[in-house]
Amino acid sequence: MFVYNKKKFKRNVRLSDTAPERRKRIAGRGVKFLIVVVVGVIAAVFGYNVRAELLSTPVLAVDKVTLIGAKRVKDGEVVELGGLYAGQNILTINVDGVEAAIASHSYVESANVRRVFPSTIEVRITEHVPALLVKAGELYVMDSSGALFKKYANDDALDLPVVTGFESRPESFAAAAPRLLELLGALAASRSIKPEMVSEIHSDPVYGFTVLVLNDAVKLEFGSDGFAEKTELLDKVIETRGKTFVGIESIDLNNKRGAVVKSAIAAA
């Protein structure tokens, strides 16, 4: 019986090649290799020339930096931090490096940089939004996420409530921050308290939060939880008093019996 063996058949065909045929086949391979080499060299030379032209053409020279999303960060600060300058070739800009440099600005939470051809750099910034000033060893600025993102400086010019009670225990602020944000959210939804009325929020590890309003004239005891319900209770109390805090020294909202109002007249 005859069994066809493909591999053996191919091998036998090659063995049957004559010397001239083998030389012709080898020569053909050499020509193909030479063609590939020549084409590669031409492409490399052409690519080098194109690259050199692109890096030197005035068409790709940066002439504009567009800043998006910035309120406190200035255009000049972005240009300086990012090492950007007019006439710089747009292709030579290290986008990742520029983003990292701009993010070093104290008010920048994140930065996204992209090339807009032919000659514009677009910088999109997300800033920290100041929410409170916090005394925690030193005076810091807290953002809307509860992070202390910078030390307060006079040129910050921020008119915000001051959080006290962490001067001697700054390490405990991080644990208290979520509850502080919850309290801020409840106050923002209040019908009786406007943000500009709050002057201080004091934190005590035992008694919780005390909110001082109207230039510290009225103290509101909120405790450590249930802030939405307590703010609703506060609104009802103030509404029954003609929607005013006048004549009140303090309101204890952390009392199981309900809101306990202390009159400023009685205290006198």
N, C-alpha and C positions, 0 to 999 in steps of 0.2 A: 504493500500500500504506500502511495506517495503522500507525504505530509508537507504542506507548504510552510516554510519558516521564513517570515518576513525579514527578520534581522539578518538571518544567514544569507538570504537572497541579496539584500542590500550590500552586505559585506563582500559577497562574491562578485557583485557588479563592480565594486571599487577595485577589487584585486585584479579584475580583468582589464582595468584601464591600462592603456599604453603609456609609455613615458612621455610622449608629446602631449597627450591629453592631460596628464597630471600637471605638466608645466603650464599649460594653457589655463587650467583651473586655478593654479596658485597665482599666476600673473593677474588673472581677473580680480582675485581678492585683493591683491596689492593695489591695483588701480582704484578700486572702491575705497580702500582705506585712505589713499592719497587724496581722493576727492573730498572725503569727510574732513580731513585735516585742513585742506585748503579753504573749504567753506567755513570751518570753525574760525580760522585765522581772520578771514575777511569779515565775519560777523563780529569778532572781538574788536577789530580795528574800527569798524563802522560804529559799534556800540560805544566805544571810547570817545569817538569824535562827537557822537550825538550827546553823550553825557556832558562832555566839556562845553558843548554849545548851550545846553540847557542850564548849566550852572553859571554861565556868563551872560546870558541874554538879559537885557534890561526889562523885558516883558514880564519876567518872574521876580522882579525886585519888589519887596514888600513896601507898599506905600500907605497902608491903612491897617489899624488894629481896631476891631469892633468888640466892644465890651457889652455883654448881655447879662442881666440879672443882678448887677451890682448897685447897691445903694450907698454903702459906706466906703467901699473900696474905690479908689480913684483910678482913672485911666493911666496916669503917670506911674502909679505904684505897680500896676500890672506890667507895663512896658519895662520898667526897671527890674522888677523881680524876674521876669521871664527872659531878660537879656535880648529883648526885641529892639530892632532899630530900622529906620528907613533905609532902603537900598539892600537890605539883607535878602539873599536869594531864598525864596520860599521853600525850595527843596532841601536846603541845608538845615532847616529848623528841626530840632529834636523835640517832637511833640510831647513825649512822655516826660522829658526833662523839664520842659516849660511848665507843664501841668504841676509837677512836683514843686517847682520853685514858687509858683503863684499860690499853691496851697499852704505855703509856709506863712502867709499873711494871717495875722491873728483872727481876722473876721471871715476868712474864707474856709468854708466847710469842705468844699470840693470844687475842682476846676476842670473844665473840658475844653481842650484846644483843638481846632481843626483848620486846615488850609482851605481857603476858598479861592480857587484859581481864577485869574492869574496872579493876584498881588495882595490879597487880603488875608489877615489872620483873625479868626473869630474865637473869642474867649468867652465861654459861658460859665458863669459863677453861681454857686449856691452859697449864700452867706449864713453865718450864725445869726439868729434873730434874738437880740437881747430881751430877756423877760424880767429878770430880777438882779439886784446887787446882793451879794452874799458875803457876810463877814465870817470867814473861816480861816482864822489865823491872819490873813490879809483880806482886803476887799477885792472880790472877784465879780466878774460878769457871768451870769448864768443864762444859757440860751433856752429856747422853747422845748428842748428835749431833756433839760435837766443837767446838762453838762456845764461845768465851770471852764469856759474856753479861754479866758484871759484875765490878767489882773487889771483892775480898774485904773484908768489914768484920767487926768483932768480933761484932756482933749477928747475923751469919749463923750463927754457932755450928755450923760444919760439921766433923765429924770424918771427913776424907777423906784418902786418900793424896796426897802432894805430888809434882808433876812438876817436876824440876829439869833444868838443862842449857840452858835457853833464856834465861837472865838476860842474856847478852851478845849473843844473836841472836834476839830476840823475833819478828822478821819471818819466821823459818823455821818457826814453830810450825804455821801453817796447812797447810804441806806435810806435816808429820809427824803431824798429827792423825788421818788415816785409819788409819795403822799403829798409832797409840796405841790407837785404838778396837778394832782387831783384837786387840791384845795383851790389852786388858781383857776382851774376849769369851772369849779362851782361858783367862784366869785364872779367870773366872766359872765355866767348865766343869770346872775342875781338881778332882780328888778330894783333893788334899793341901793346897791353899791356900784359906783362907777370906778373904773381903774384908777383914775386920778385921785380918788378919795383915799386910797390905801397908802399909808406912809411907811408902815413897818409890819413885818410878820415875824413874830418871835416864836422860836421853837424851844420846847422844854421836853427833856426825855421822859418826864412823868406826866405832865399835864397837857402835852401836845401843843397845838398851835394857837397863838393869840394874835388876832388881826387888829392893828391900830388904824383907825380912820379919822379923817378930819383933823389932821395935824396932831395926832395922838390924843385927841380929846375924848374919844370913845374907844373902849376896849371890847372886842368880840371874842369870847372864848369858844373855840371850835373843837378842841380836843384832837384826837388822832384819827378819826374815821367818820363815815357817814356824812361827808361834807355837803353833798347835794341835798339831802333831807334837812340838814341844819340851815343851809342857805334859804331853802323854801320856808322854813319856820321863821327865820329872820325877816324875810320879806313880809310875811303876814303880820309880824309884830310892828314893823315900821309903817305898814299900811294902816293899821289901826290907830297909829299916832299921827295921822295926817301926812304920811310919807316924809317924815323928817326925823333926824337924830337929835334934834335940839332937846335939851333937858335930860339926856341920857349920859350916864358915866360909863356904864358897862352892861353887856348882855351876855349871860352865861348860857350858851347853847349846848353845853355838854352835860346838862343836868337831866337826870332821869324824869324829873317832874315836868320838864318842858323848859321853855325860855324863862330865865330869871333876869328881870330888868332892874338895874340899880339906878336910881335917879340921881342926877348931878346936884339937884337942889337939896335932896335929903342928905347927901354927903356933905354939903356945905354947912 
